[in-house]
Amino acid sequence: MHPPLDRPHPDCQQAVEDLRDCHDTRSFFRISACNDLKSQLDSCFKAEKVKLLKVLNKNMHEKRKEEEEAWADAAGHKLSFEDYLKADKTYQ
């Protein structure tokens, strides 16, 4: 299973076109005719996803800290959960 091929995939566009061409030119009854191209496309999509996640999670720790501070302000808490655990004598 792969993501929709209609949306842009700049890193994998050639692999998408190769697979579409294979599907258009091969017989429907020869199911395994395009397996190699499908495997290449899956590998390309996996690399594309890794690249996208690196960009999206670039400032993850800073964003998480801002969210925790906003939640603490809204809830009226003065200590973070980690600070609360450090101050708790019964927690080991």
PDB file of N, CA, C and O in Angstrom, chain B, residues numbered from 101:
ATOM      1  N   MET B 101       0.845  -1.172   0.000  1.00  0.00           N
ATOM      2  CA  MET B 101       0.000   0.000   0.000  1.00  0.00           C
ATOM      3  C   MET B 101       0.894   1.240   0.000  1.00  0.00           C
ATOM      4  O   MET B 101       1.887   1.292   0.727  1.00  0.00           O
ATOM      5  N   HIS B 102       0.557   2.199  -0.783  1.00  0.00           N
ATOM      6  CA  HIS B 102       1.344   3.419  -0.849  1.00  0.00           C
ATOM      7  C   HIS B 102       0.409   4.614  -0.761  1.00  0.00           C
ATOM      8  O   HIS B 102      -0.799   4.469  -0.943  1.00  0.00           O
ATOM      9  N   PRO B 103       0.957   5.796  -0.481  1.00  0.00           N
ATOM     10  CA  PRO B 103       0.118   6.985  -0.427  1.00  0.00           C
ATOM     11  C   PRO B 103      -0.441   7.314  -1.811  1.00  0.00           C
ATOM     12  O   PRO B 103       0.035   6.779  -2.813  1.00  0.00           O
ATOM     13  N   PRO B 104      -1.429   8.175  -1.874  1.00  0.00           N
ATOM     14  CA  PRO B 104      -2.001   8.537  -3.173  1.00  0.00           C
ATOM     15  C   PRO B 104      -0.938   9.079  -4.122  1.00  0.00           C
ATOM     16  O   PRO B 104      -0.086   9.876  -3.730  1.00  0.00           O
ATOM     17  N   LEU B 105      -0.998   8.647  -5.346  1.00  0.00           N
ATOM     18  CA  LEU B 105       0.001   9.064  -6.338  1.00  0.00           C
ATOM     19  C   LEU B 105      -0.381  10.376  -7.004  1.00  0.00           C
ATOM     20  O   LEU B 105       0.402  10.928  -7.778  1.00  0.00           O
ATOM     21  N   ASP B 106      -1.580  10.885  -6.713  1.00  0.00           N
ATOM     22  CA  ASP B 106      -2.033  12.124  -7.345  1.00  0.00           C
ATOM     23  C   ASP B 106      -1.419  13.360  -6.706  1.00  0.00           C
ATOM     24  O   ASP B 106      -1.288  14.391  -7.365  1.00  0.00           O
ATOM     25  N   ARG B 107      -1.042  13.276  -5.444  1.00  0.00           N
ATOM     26  CA  ARG B 107      -0.414  14.448  -4.821  1.00  0.00           C
ATOM     27  C   ARG B 107       1.050  14.499  -5.220  1.00  0.00           C
ATOM     28  O   ARG B 107       1.614  13.478  -5.613  1.00  0.00           O
ATOM     29  N   PRO B 108       1.678  15.665  -5.129  1.00  0.00           N
ATOM     30  CA  PRO B 108       3.070  15.779  -5.587  1.00  0.00           C
ATOM     31  C   PRO B 108       4.050  15.009  -4.694  1.00  0.00           C
ATOM     32  O   PRO B 108       3.965  15.057  -3.467  1.00  0.00           O
ATOM     33  N   HIS B 109       4.951  14.321  -5.322  1.00  0.00           N
ATOM     34  CA  HIS B 109       6.051  13.623  -4.655  1.00  0.00           C
ATOM     35  C   HIS B 109       7.328  14.025  -5.381  1.00  0.00           C
ATOM     36  O   HIS B 109       7.798  13.292  -6.251  1.00  0.00           O
ATOM     37  N   PRO B 110       7.896  15.180  -5.035  1.00  0.00           N
ATOM     38  CA  PRO B 110       9.029  15.694  -5.813  1.00  0.00           C
ATOM     39  C   PRO B 110      10.231  14.755  -5.852  1.00  0.00           C
ATOM     40  O   PRO B 110      10.910  14.673  -6.876  1.00  0.00           O
ATOM     41  N   ASP B 111      10.505  14.052  -4.766  1.00  0.00           N
ATOM     42  CA  ASP B 111      11.666  13.163  -4.742  1.00  0.00           C
ATOM     43  C   ASP B 111      11.402  11.852  -5.470  1.00  0.00           C
ATOM     44  O   ASP B 111      12.339  11.166  -5.880  1.00  0.00           O
ATOM     45  N   CYS B 112      10.133  11.505  -5.629  1.00  0.00           N
ATOM     46  CA  CYS B 112       9.784  10.182  -6.174  1.00  0.00           C
ATOM     47  C   CYS B 112       8.990  10.255  -7.477  1.00  0.00           C
ATOM     48  O   CYS B 112       8.410   9.256  -7.901  1.00  0.00           O
ATOM     49  N   GLN B 113       8.958  11.403  -8.104  1.00  0.00           N
ATOM     50  CA  GLN B 113       8.103  11.560  -9.279  1.00  0.00           C
ATOM     51  C   GLN B 113       8.476  10.607 -10.414  1.00  0.00           C
ATOM     52  O   GLN B 113       7.598  10.080 -11.097  1.00  0.00           O
ATOM     53  N   GLN B 114       9.762  10.387 -10.614  1.00  0.00           N
ATOM     54  CA  GLN B 114      10.188   9.468 -11.678  1.00  0.00           C
ATOM     55  C   GLN B 114       9.732   8.039 -11.376  1.00  0.00           C
ATOM     56  O   GLN B 114       9.297   7.326 -12.280  1.00  0.00           O
ATOM     57  N   ALA B 115       9.829   7.623 -10.128  1.00  0.00           N
ATOM     58  CA  ALA B 115       9.388   6.275  -9.747  1.00  0.00           C
ATOM     59  C   ALA B 115       7.881   6.131  -9.920  1.00  0.00           C
ATOM     60  O   ALA B 115       7.404   5.072 -10.328  1.00  0.00           O
ATOM     61  N   VAL B 116       7.128   7.183  -9.614  1.00  0.00           N
ATOM     62  CA  VAL B 116       5.678   7.166  -9.799  1.00  0.00           C
ATOM     63  C   VAL B 116       5.346   7.009 -11.284  1.00  0.00           C
ATOM     64  O   VAL B 116       4.497   6.199 -11.656  1.00  0.00           O
ATOM     65  N   GLU B 117       6.018   7.784 -12.121  1.00  0.00           N
ATOM     66  CA  GLU B 117       5.762   7.706 -13.562  1.00  0.00           C
ATOM     67  C   GLU B 117       6.142   6.337 -14.128  1.00  0.00           C
ATOM     68  O   GLU B 117       5.448   5.808 -14.997  1.00  0.00           O
ATOM     69  N   ASP B 118       7.243   5.765 -13.637  1.00  0.00           N
ATOM     70  CA  ASP B 118       7.653   4.432 -14.102  1.00  0.00           C
ATOM     71  C   ASP B 118       6.605   3.376 -13.739  1.00  0.00           C
ATOM     72  O   ASP B 118       6.281   2.513 -14.555  1.00  0.00           O
ATOM     73  N   LEU B 119       6.082   3.447 -12.525  1.00  0.00           N
ATOM     74  CA  LEU B 119       5.070   2.477 -12.100  1.00  0.00           C
ATOM     75  C   LEU B 119       3.781   2.645 -12.899  1.00  0.00           C
ATOM     76  O   LEU B 119       3.170   1.659 -13.311  1.00  0.00           O
ATOM     77  N   ARG B 120       3.370   3.883 -13.115  1.00  0.00           N
ATOM     78  CA  ARG B 120       2.160   4.117 -13.920  1.00  0.00           C
ATOM     79  C   ARG B 120       2.339   3.593 -15.346  1.00  0.00           C
ATOM     80  O   ARG B 120       1.431   2.990 -15.919  1.00  0.00           O
ATOM     81  N   ASP B 121       3.516   3.833 -15.901  1.00  0.00           N
ATOM     82  CA  ASP B 121       3.802   3.345 -17.256  1.00  0.00           C
ATOM     83  C   ASP B 121       3.773   1.816 -17.289  1.00  0.00           C
ATOM     84  O   ASP B 121       3.249   1.226 -18.234  1.00  0.00           O
ATOM     85  N   CYS B 122       4.322   1.187 -16.280  1.00  0.00           N
ATOM     86  CA  CYS B 122       4.312  -0.279 -16.206  1.00  0.00           C
ATOM     87  C   CYS B 122       2.879  -0.795 -16.133  1.00  0.00           C
ATOM     88  O   CYS B 122       2.528  -1.754 -16.820  1.00  0.00           O
ATOM     89  N   HIS B 123       2.052  -0.164 -15.305  1.00  0.00           N
ATOM     90  CA  HIS B 123       0.660  -0.588 -15.192  1.00  0.00           C
ATOM     91  C   HIS B 123      -0.094  -0.393 -16.504  1.00  0.00           C
ATOM     92  O   HIS B 123      -0.970  -1.187 -16.847  1.00  0.00           O
ATOM     93  N   ASP B 124       0.248   0.660 -17.232  1.00  0.00           N
ATOM     94  CA  ASP B 124      -0.440   0.931 -18.498  1.00  0.00           C
ATOM     95  C   ASP B 124      -0.017  -0.026 -19.614  1.00  0.00           C
ATOM     96  O   ASP B 124      -0.818  -0.349 -20.491  1.00  0.00           O
ATOM     97  N   THR B 125       1.223  -0.474 -19.585  1.00  0.00           N
ATOM     98  CA  THR B 125       1.730  -1.275 -20.702  1.00  0.00           C
ATOM     99  C   THR B 125       1.722  -2.784 -20.445  1.00  0.00           C
ATOM    100  O   THR B 125       1.849  -3.565 -21.388  1.00  0.00           O
ATOM    101  N   ARG B 126       1.578  -3.203 -19.197  1.00  0.00           N
ATOM    102  CA  ARG B 126       1.603  -4.628 -18.883  1.00  0.00           C
ATOM    103  C   ARG B 126       0.189  -5.182 -18.801  1.00  0.00           C
ATOM    104  O   ARG B 126      -0.763  -4.451 -18.529  1.00  0.00           O
ATOM    105  N   SER B 127       0.068  -6.444 -19.031  1.00  0.00           N
ATOM    106  CA  SER B 127      -1.220  -7.134 -18.946  1.00  0.00           C
ATOM    107  C   SER B 127      -1.675  -7.192 -17.490  1.00  0.00           C
ATOM    108  O   SER B 127      -0.866  -7.384 -16.582  1.00  0.00           O
ATOM    109  N   PHE B 128      -2.959  -7.025 -17.285  1.00  0.00           N
ATOM    110  CA  PHE B 128      -3.536  -7.096 -15.946  1.00  0.00           C
ATOM    111  C   PHE B 128      -3.340  -8.486 -15.340  1.00  0.00           C
ATOM    112  O   PHE B 128      -3.253  -8.621 -14.119  1.00  0.00           O
ATOM    113  N   PHE B 129      -3.272  -9.494 -16.163  1.00  0.00           N
ATOM    114  CA  PHE B 129      -3.180 -10.861 -15.671  1.00  0.00           C
ATOM    115  C   PHE B 129      -1.763 -11.250 -15.242  1.00  0.00           C
ATOM    116  O   PHE B 129      -1.559 -12.268 -14.581  1.00  0.00           O
ATOM    117  N   ARG B 130      -0.801 -10.431 -15.625  1.00  0.00           N
ATOM    118  CA  ARG B 130       0.575 -10.655 -15.167  1.00  0.00           C
ATOM    119  C   ARG B 130       0.807  -9.803 -13.932  1.00  0.00           C
ATOM    120  O   ARG B 130       1.381  -8.717 -14.006  1.00  0.00           O
ATOM    121  N   ILE B 131       0.358 -10.307 -12.813  1.00  0.00           N
ATOM    122  CA  ILE B 131       0.317  -9.525 -11.571  1.00  0.00           C
ATOM    123  C   ILE B 131       1.698  -9.077 -11.119  1.00  0.00           C
ATOM    124  O   ILE B 131       1.852  -7.947 -10.657  1.00  0.00           O
ATOM    125  N   SER B 132       2.686  -9.917 -11.238  1.00  0.00           N
ATOM    126  CA  SER B 132       4.007  -9.604 -10.697  1.00  0.00           C
ATOM    127  C   SER B 132       4.892  -8.803 -11.647  1.00  0.00           C
ATOM    128  O   SER B 132       6.077  -8.624 -11.365  1.00  0.00           O
ATOM    129  N   ALA B 133       4.362  -8.323 -12.748  1.00  0.00           N
ATOM    130  CA  ALA B 133       5.181  -7.644 -13.751  1.00  0.00           C
ATOM    131  C   ALA B 133       5.806  -6.354 -13.231  1.00  0.00           C
ATOM    132  O   ALA B 133       6.895  -5.979 -13.665  1.00  0.00           O
ATOM    133  N   CYS B 134       5.148  -5.684 -12.324  1.00  0.00           N
ATOM    134  CA  CYS B 134       5.620  -4.370 -11.858  1.00  0.00           C
ATOM    135  C   CYS B 134       6.135  -4.400 -10.418  1.00  0.00           C
ATOM    136  O   CYS B 134       6.285  -3.347  -9.799  1.00  0.00           O
ATOM    137  N   ASN B 135       6.406  -5.584  -9.879  1.00  0.00           N
ATOM    138  CA  ASN B 135       6.822  -5.685  -8.478  1.00  0.00           C
ATOM    139  C   ASN B 135       8.128  -4.947  -8.187  1.00  0.00           C
ATOM    140  O   ASN B 135       8.255  -4.321  -7.134  1.00  0.00           O
ATOM    141  N   ASP B 136       9.095  -5.009  -9.093  1.00  0.00           N
ATOM    142  CA  ASP B 136      10.367  -4.326  -8.855  1.00  0.00           C
ATOM    143  C   ASP B 136      10.174  -2.816  -8.797  1.00  0.00           C
ATOM    144  O   ASP B 136      10.750  -2.147  -7.939  1.00  0.00           O
ATOM    145  N   LEU B 137       9.378  -2.286  -9.693  1.00  0.00           N
ATOM    146  CA  LEU B 137       9.113  -0.845  -9.683  1.00  0.00           C
ATOM    147  C   LEU B 137       8.329  -0.436  -8.440  1.00  0.00           C
ATOM    148  O   LEU B 137       8.558   0.635  -7.877  1.00  0.00           O
ATOM    149  N   LYS B 138       7.408  -1.290  -8.018  1.00  0.00           N
ATOM    150  CA  LYS B 138       6.634  -1.006  -6.809  1.00  0.00           C
ATOM    151  C   LYS B 138       7.541  -0.993  -5.593  1.00  0.00           C
ATOM    152  O   LYS B 138       7.377  -0.156  -4.706  1.00  0.00           O
ATOM    153  N   SER B 139       8.490  -1.905  -5.543  1.00  0.00           N
ATOM    154  CA  SER B 139       9.448  -1.953  -4.440  1.00  0.00           C
ATOM    155  C   SER B 139      10.324  -0.699  -4.416  1.00  0.00           C
ATOM    156  O   SER B 139      10.591  -0.144  -3.350  1.00  0.00           O
ATOM    157  N   GLN B 140      10.767  -0.256  -5.588  1.00  0.00           N
ATOM    158  CA  GLN B 140      11.552   0.980  -5.673  1.00  0.00           C
ATOM    159  C   GLN B 140      10.739   2.179  -5.217  1.00  0.00           C
ATOM    160  O   GLN B 140      11.251   3.062  -4.529  1.00  0.00           O
ATOM    161  N   LEU B 141       9.463   2.206  -5.605  1.00  0.00           N
ATOM    162  CA  LEU B 141       8.582   3.305  -5.200  1.00  0.00           C
ATOM    163  C   LEU B 141       8.387   3.306  -3.693  1.00  0.00           C
ATOM    164  O   LEU B 141       8.425   4.365  -3.066  1.00  0.00           O
ATOM    165  N   ASP B 142       8.177   2.134  -3.101  1.00  0.00           N
ATOM    166  CA  ASP B 142       8.020   2.048  -1.646  1.00  0.00           C
ATOM    167  C   ASP B 142       9.266   2.546  -0.918  1.00  0.00           C
ATOM    168  O   ASP B 142       9.163   3.257   0.081  1.00  0.00           O
ATOM    169  N   SER B 143      10.443   2.171  -1.420  1.00  0.00           N
ATOM    170  CA  SER B 143      11.698   2.637  -0.814  1.00  0.00           C
ATOM    171  C   SER B 143      11.828   4.150  -0.921  1.00  0.00           C
ATOM    172  O   SER B 143      12.274   4.812   0.016  1.00  0.00           O
ATOM    173  N   CYS B 144      11.440   4.685  -2.052  1.00  0.00           N
ATOM    174  CA  CYS B 144      11.507   6.131  -2.252  1.00  0.00           C
ATOM    175  C   CYS B 144      10.539   6.853  -1.304  1.00  0.00           C
ATOM    176  O   CYS B 144      10.886   7.872  -0.706  1.00  0.00           O
ATOM    177  N   PHE B 145       9.324   6.312  -1.177  1.00  0.00           N
ATOM    178  CA  PHE B 145       8.352   6.920  -0.267  1.00  0.00           C
ATOM    179  C   PHE B 145       8.830   6.855   1.183  1.00  0.00           C
ATOM    180  O   PHE B 145       8.605   7.789   1.953  1.00  0.00           O
ATOM    181  N   LYS B 146       9.481   5.767   1.554  1.00  0.00           N
ATOM    182  CA  LYS B 146      10.002   5.643   2.911  1.00  0.00           C
ATOM    183  C   LYS B 146      11.066   6.719   3.170  1.00  0.00           C
ATOM    184  O   LYS B 146      11.063   7.360   4.221  1.00  0.00           O
ATOM    185  N   ALA B 147      11.958   6.907   2.221  1.00  0.00           N
ATOM    186  CA  ALA B 147      12.990   7.945   2.361  1.00  0.00           C
ATOM    187  C   ALA B 147      12.354   9.329   2.407  1.00  0.00           C
ATOM    188  O   ALA B 147      12.793  10.192   3.168  1.00  0.00           O
ATOM    189  N   GLU B 148      11.323   9.543   1.595  1.00  0.00           N
ATOM    190  CA  GLU B 148      10.615  10.820   1.594  1.00  0.00           C
ATOM    191  C   GLU B 148       9.971  11.083   2.956  1.00  0.00           C
ATOM    192  O   GLU B 148       9.995  12.210   3.450  1.00  0.00           O
ATOM    193  N   LYS B 149       9.399  10.048   3.555  1.00  0.00           N
ATOM    194  CA  LYS B 149       8.755  10.193   4.856  1.00  0.00           C
ATOM    195  C   LYS B 149       9.778  10.511   5.945  1.00  0.00           C
ATOM    196  O   LYS B 149       9.527  11.357   6.803  1.00  0.00           O
ATOM    197  N   VAL B 150      10.920   9.841   5.913  1.00  0.00           N
ATOM    198  CA  VAL B 150      11.973  10.109   6.898  1.00  0.00           C
ATOM    199  C   VAL B 150      12.430  11.562   6.791  1.00  0.00           C
ATOM    200  O   VAL B 150      12.612  12.241   7.802  1.00  0.00           O
ATOM    201  N   LYS B 151      12.610  12.023   5.575  1.00  0.00           N
ATOM    202  CA  LYS B 151      13.038  13.410   5.339  1.00  0.00           C
ATOM    203  C   LYS B 151      11.990  14.397   5.857  1.00  0.00           C
ATOM    204  O   LYS B 151      12.334  15.394   6.491  1.00  0.00           O
ATOM    205  N   LEU B 152      10.714  14.116   5.586  1.00  0.00           N
ATOM    206  CA  LEU B 152       9.638  14.992   6.038  1.00  0.00           C
ATOM    207  C   LEU B 152       9.544  15.017   7.560  1.00  0.00           C
ATOM    208  O   LEU B 152       9.347  16.081   8.148  1.00  0.00           O
ATOM    209  N   LEU B 153       9.681  13.864   8.199  1.00  0.00           N
ATOM    210  CA  LEU B 153       9.603  13.813   9.658  1.00  0.00           C
ATOM    211  C   LEU B 153      10.757  14.558  10.313  1.00  0.00           C
ATOM    212  O   LEU B 153      10.583  15.171  11.366  1.00  0.00           O
ATOM    213  N   LYS B 154      11.930  14.511   9.699  1.00  0.00           N
ATOM    214  CA  LYS B 154      13.060  15.275  10.241  1.00  0.00           C
ATOM    215  C   LYS B 154      12.755  16.764  10.223  1.00  0.00           C
ATOM    216  O   LYS B 154      13.079  17.478  11.172  1.00  0.00           O
ATOM    217  N   VAL B 155      12.136  17.232   9.154  1.00  0.00           N
ATOM    218  CA  VAL B 155      11.790  18.653   9.053  1.00  0.00           C
ATOM    219  C   VAL B 155      10.695  19.008  10.065  1.00  0.00           C
ATOM    220  O   VAL B 155      10.784  20.029  10.745  1.00  0.00           O
ATOM    221  N   LEU B 156       9.676  18.171  10.161  1.00  0.00           N
ATOM    222  CA  LEU B 156       8.561  18.459  11.057  1.00  0.00           C
ATOM    223  C   LEU B 156       8.957  18.400  12.527  1.00  0.00           C
ATOM    224  O   LEU B 156       8.421  19.150  13.344  1.00  0.00           O
ATOM    225  N   ASN B 157       9.887  17.521  12.869  1.00  0.00           N
ATOM    226  CA  ASN B 157      10.282  17.343  14.271  1.00  0.00           C
ATOM    227  C   ASN B 157      11.557  18.086  14.633  1.00  0.00           C
ATOM    228  O   ASN B 157      12.172  17.805  15.661  1.00  0.00           O
ATOM    229  N   LYS B 158      11.956  19.038  13.790  1.00  0.00           N
ATOM    230  CA  LYS B 158      13.222  19.748  13.999  1.00  0.00           C
ATOM    231  C   LYS B 158      13.263  20.445  15.358  1.00  0.00           C
ATOM    232  O   LYS B 158      14.251  20.319  16.082  1.00  0.00           O
ATOM    233  N   ASN B 159      12.225  21.163  15.710  1.00  0.00           N
ATOM    234  CA  ASN B 159      12.190  21.911  16.972  1.00  0.00           C
ATOM    235  C   ASN B 159      11.229  21.270  17.966  1.00  0.00           C
ATOM    236  O   ASN B 159      10.572  21.968  18.738  1.00  0.00           O
ATOM    237  N   MET B 160      11.147  19.946  17.949  1.00  0.00           N
ATOM    238  CA  MET B 160      10.166  19.254  18.754  1.00  0.00           C
ATOM    239  C   MET B 160      10.320  19.532  20.245  1.00  0.00           C
ATOM    240  O   MET B 160       9.318  19.739  20.928  1.00  0.00           O
ATOM    241  N   HIS B 161      11.535  19.542  20.767  1.00  0.00           N
ATOM    242  CA  HIS B 161      11.735  19.731  22.197  1.00  0.00           C
ATOM    243  C   HIS B 161      11.322  21.136  22.635  1.00  0.00           C
ATOM    244  O   HIS B 161      10.735  21.309  23.703  1.00  0.00           O
ATOM    245  N   GLU B 162      11.626  22.130  21.815  1.00  0.00           N
ATOM    246  CA  GLU B 162      11.233  23.494  22.153  1.00  0.00           C
ATOM    247  C   GLU B 162       9.708  23.644  22.113  1.00  0.00           C
ATOM    248  O   GLU B 162       9.117  24.279  22.986  1.00  0.00           O
ATOM    249  N   LYS B 163       9.081  23.055  21.095  1.00  0.00           N
ATOM    250  CA  LYS B 163       7.629  23.121  20.988  1.00  0.00           C
ATOM    251  C   LYS B 163       6.966  22.427  22.172  1.00  0.00           C
ATOM    252  O   LYS B 163       5.989  22.929  22.728  1.00  0.00           O
ATOM    253  N   ARG B 164       7.498  21.275  22.551  1.00  0.00           N
ATOM    254  CA  ARG B 164       6.951  20.526  23.676  1.00  0.00           C
ATOM    255  C   ARG B 164       7.060  21.331  24.966  1.00  0.00           C
ATOM    256  O   ARG B 164       6.126  21.353  25.767  1.00  0.00           O
ATOM    257  N   LYS B 165       8.187  21.986  25.168  1.00  0.00           N
ATOM    258  CA  LYS B 165       8.382  22.792  26.371  1.00  0.00           C
ATOM    259  C   LYS B 165       7.395  23.957  26.401  1.00  0.00           C
ATOM    260  O   LYS B 165       6.823  24.256  27.449  1.00  0.00           O
ATOM    261  N   GLU B 166       7.192  24.615  25.263  1.00  0.00           N
ATOM    262  CA  GLU B 166       6.230  25.711  25.188  1.00  0.00           C
ATOM    263  C   GLU B 166       4.812  25.226  25.499  1.00  0.00           C
ATOM    264  O   GLU B 166       4.060  25.906  26.197  1.00  0.00           O
ATOM    265  N   GLU B 167       4.448  24.046  24.979  1.00  0.00           N
ATOM    266  CA  GLU B 167       3.121  23.490  25.250  1.00  0.00           C
ATOM    267  C   GLU B 167       2.949  23.174  26.727  1.00  0.00           C
ATOM    268  O   GLU B 167       1.895  23.445  27.302  1.00  0.00           O
ATOM    269  N   GLU B 168       3.975  22.603  27.343  1.00  0.00           N
ATOM    270  CA  GLU B 168       3.900  22.278  28.769  1.00  0.00           C
ATOM    271  C   GLU B 168       3.792  23.544  29.617  1.00  0.00           C
ATOM    272  O   GLU B 168       3.050  23.571  30.599  1.00  0.00           O
ATOM    273  N   GLU B 169       4.528  24.589  29.244  1.00  0.00           N
ATOM    274  CA  GLU B 169       4.452  25.853  29.981  1.00  0.00           C
ATOM    275  C   GLU B 169       3.072  26.497  29.826  1.00  0.00           C
ATOM    276  O   GLU B 169       2.525  27.036  30.788  1.00  0.00           O
ATOM    277  N   ALA B 170       2.517  26.442  28.626  1.00  0.00           N
ATOM    278  CA  ALA B 170       1.180  26.995  28.398  1.00  0.00           C
ATOM    279  C   ALA B 170       0.139  26.228  29.194  1.00  0.00           C
ATOM    280  O   ALA B 170      -0.774  26.827  29.763  1.00  0.00           O
ATOM    281  N   TRP B 171       0.268  24.901  29.241  1.00  0.00           N
ATOM    282  CA  TRP B 171      -0.679  24.101  30.008  1.00  0.00           C
ATOM    283  C   TRP B 171      -0.541  24.398  31.497  1.00  0.00           C
ATOM    284  O   TRP B 171      -1.546  24.509  32.199  1.00  0.00           O
ATOM    285  N   ALA B 172       0.692  24.527  31.988  1.00  0.00           N
ATOM    286  CA  ALA B 172       0.912  24.822  33.406  1.00  0.00           C
ATOM    287  C   ALA B 172       0.318  26.182  33.776  1.00  0.00           C
ATOM    288  O   ALA B 172      -0.272  26.333  34.846  1.00  0.00           O
ATOM    289  N   ASP B 173       0.471  27.164  32.899  1.00  0.00           N
ATOM    290  CA  ASP B 173      -0.120  28.482  33.159  1.00  0.00           C
ATOM    291  C   ASP B 173      -1.642  28.402  33.190  1.00  0.00           C
ATOM    292  O   ASP B 173      -2.286  29.003  34.050  1.00  0.00           O
ATOM    293  N   ALA B 174      -2.208  27.661  32.253  1.00  0.00           N
ATOM    294  CA  ALA B 174      -3.663  27.544  32.185  1.00  0.00           C
ATOM    295  C   ALA B 174      -4.224  26.778  33.378  1.00  0.00           C
ATOM    296  O   ALA B 174      -5.309  27.096  33.864  1.00  0.00           O
ATOM    297  N   ALA B 175      -3.499  25.777  33.850  1.00  0.00           N
ATOM    298  CA  ALA B 175      -3.983  24.950  34.955  1.00  0.00           C
ATOM    299  C   ALA B 175      -3.597  25.531  36.317  1.00  0.00           C
ATOM    300  O   ALA B 175      -4.083  25.064  37.347  1.00  0.00           O
ATOM    301  N   GLY B 176      -2.737  26.535  36.330  1.00  0.00           N
ATOM    302  CA  GLY B 176      -2.320  27.147  37.585  1.00  0.00           C
ATOM    303  C   GLY B 176      -1.256  26.354  38.319  1.00  0.00           C
ATOM    304  O   GLY B 176      -1.079  26.541  39.523  1.00  0.00           O
ATOM    305  N   HIS B 177      -0.545  25.477  37.633  1.00  0.00           N
ATOM    306  CA  HIS B 177       0.517  24.699  38.261  1.00  0.00           C
ATOM    307  C   HIS B 177       1.816  25.482  38.204  1.00  0.00           C
ATOM    308  O   HIS B 177       2.138  26.122  37.203  1.00  0.00           O
ATOM    309  N   LYS B 178       2.557  25.413  39.309  1.00  0.00           N
ATOM    310  CA  LYS B 178       3.836  26.115  39.334  1.00  0.00           C
ATOM    311  C   LYS B 178       5.009  25.172  39.059  1.00  0.00           C
ATOM    312  O   LYS B 178       6.083  25.623  38.661  1.00  0.00           O
ATOM    313  N   LEU B 179       4.811  23.866  39.269  1.00  0.00           N
ATOM    314  CA  LEU B 179       5.870  22.883  39.032  1.00  0.00           C
ATOM    315  C   LEU B 179       5.548  22.035  37.813  1.00  0.00           C
ATOM    316  O   LEU B 179       4.390  21.712  37.548  1.00  0.00           O
ATOM    317  N   SER B 180       6.587  21.684  37.080  1.00  0.00           N
ATOM    318  CA  SER B 180       6.384  20.724  36.002  1.00  0.00           C
ATOM    319  C   SER B 180       6.258  19.336  36.627  1.00  0.00           C
ATOM    320  O   SER B 180       6.576  19.145  37.801  1.00  0.00           O
ATOM    321  N   PHE B 181       5.804  18.389  35.851  1.00  0.00           N
ATOM    322  CA  PHE B 181       5.652  17.035  36.369  1.00  0.00           C
ATOM    323  C   PHE B 181       6.991  16.465  36.808  1.00  0.00           C
ATOM    324  O   PHE B 181       7.074  15.794  37.837  1.00  0.00           O
ATOM    325  N   GLU B 182       8.040  16.726  36.034  1.00  0.00           N
ATOM    326  CA  GLU B 182       9.369  16.232  36.384  1.00  0.00           C
ATOM    327  C   GLU B 182       9.854  16.854  37.691  1.00  0.00           C
ATOM    328  O   GLU B 182      10.432  16.166  38.532  1.00  0.00           O
ATOM    329  N   ASP B 183       9.617  18.165  37.864  1.00  0.00           N
ATOM    330  CA  ASP B 183      10.013  18.834  39.111  1.00  0.00           C
ATOM    331  C   ASP B 183       9.208  18.297  40.293  1.00  0.00           C
ATOM    332  O   ASP B 183       9.738  18.147  41.394  1.00  0.00           O
ATOM    333  N   TYR B 184       7.940  18.012  40.063  1.00  0.00           N
ATOM    334  CA  TYR B 184       7.097  17.440  41.119  1.00  0.00           C
ATOM    335  C   TYR B 184       7.641  16.081  41.549  1.00  0.00           C
ATOM    336  O   TYR B 184       7.698  15.787  42.743  1.00  0.00           O
ATOM    337  N   LEU B 185       8.034  15.261  40.598  1.00  0.00           N
ATOM    338  CA  LEU B 185       8.589  13.949  40.937  1.00  0.00           C
ATOM    339  C   LEU B 185       9.910  14.076  41.678  1.00  0.00           C
ATOM    340  O   LEU B 185      10.184  13.296  42.590  1.00  0.00           O
ATOM    341  N   LYS B 186      10.728  15.042  41.303  1.00  0.00           N
ATOM    342  CA  LYS B 186      11.996  15.240  41.998  1.00  0.00           C
ATOM    343  C   LYS B 186      11.772  15.658  43.444  1.00  0.00           C
ATOM    344  O   LYS B 186      12.528  15.262  44.331  1.00  0.00           O
ATOM    345  N   ALA B 187      10.733  16.458  43.685  1.00  0.00           N
ATOM    346  CA  ALA B 187      10.450  16.939  45.044  1.00  0.00           C
ATOM    347  C   ALA B 187       9.709  15.907  45.889  1.00  0.00           C
ATOM    348  O   ALA B 187       9.689  16.027  47.114  1.00  0.00           O
ATOM    349  N   ASP B 188       9.112  14.916  45.282  1.00  0.00           N
ATOM    350  CA  ASP B 188       8.344  13.903  45.996  1.00  0.00           C
ATOM    351  C   ASP B 188       9.297  12.907  46.652  1.00  0.00           C
ATOM    352  O   ASP B 188      10.057  12.219  45.970  1.00  0.00           O
ATOM    353  N   LYS B 189       9.249  12.835  47.981  1.00  0.00           N
ATOM    354  CA  LYS B 189      10.168  11.971  48.720  1.00  0.00           C
ATOM    355  C   LYS B 189       9.786  10.484  48.601  1.00  0.00           C
ATOM    356  O   LYS B 189      10.639   9.610  48.753  1.00  0.00           O
ATOM    357  N   THR B 190       8.489  10.201  48.325  1.00  0.00           N
ATOM    358  CA  THR B 190       8.057   8.810  48.235  1.00  0.00           C
ATOM    359  C   THR B 190       8.335   8.206  46.869  1.00  0.00           C
ATOM    360  O   THR B 190       8.320   6.984  46.718  1.00  0.00           O
ATOM    361  N   TYR B 191       8.587   9.040  45.877  1.00  0.00           N
ATOM    362  CA  TYR B 191       8.875   8.555  44.530  1.00  0.00           C
ATOM    363  C   TYR B 191      10.334   8.160  44.423  1.00  0.00           C
ATOM    364  O   TYR B 191      11.215   8.914  44.837  1.00  0.00           O
ATOM    365  N   GLN B 192      10.591   7.014  43.884  1.00  0.00           N
ATOM    366  CA  GLN B 192      11.971   6.569  43.786  1.00  0.00           C
ATOM    367  C   GLN B 192      12.404   6.429  42.362  1.00  0.00           C
ATOM    368  O   GLN B 192      13.548   6.060  42.098  1.00  0.00           O
TER     369      GLN B 192
END
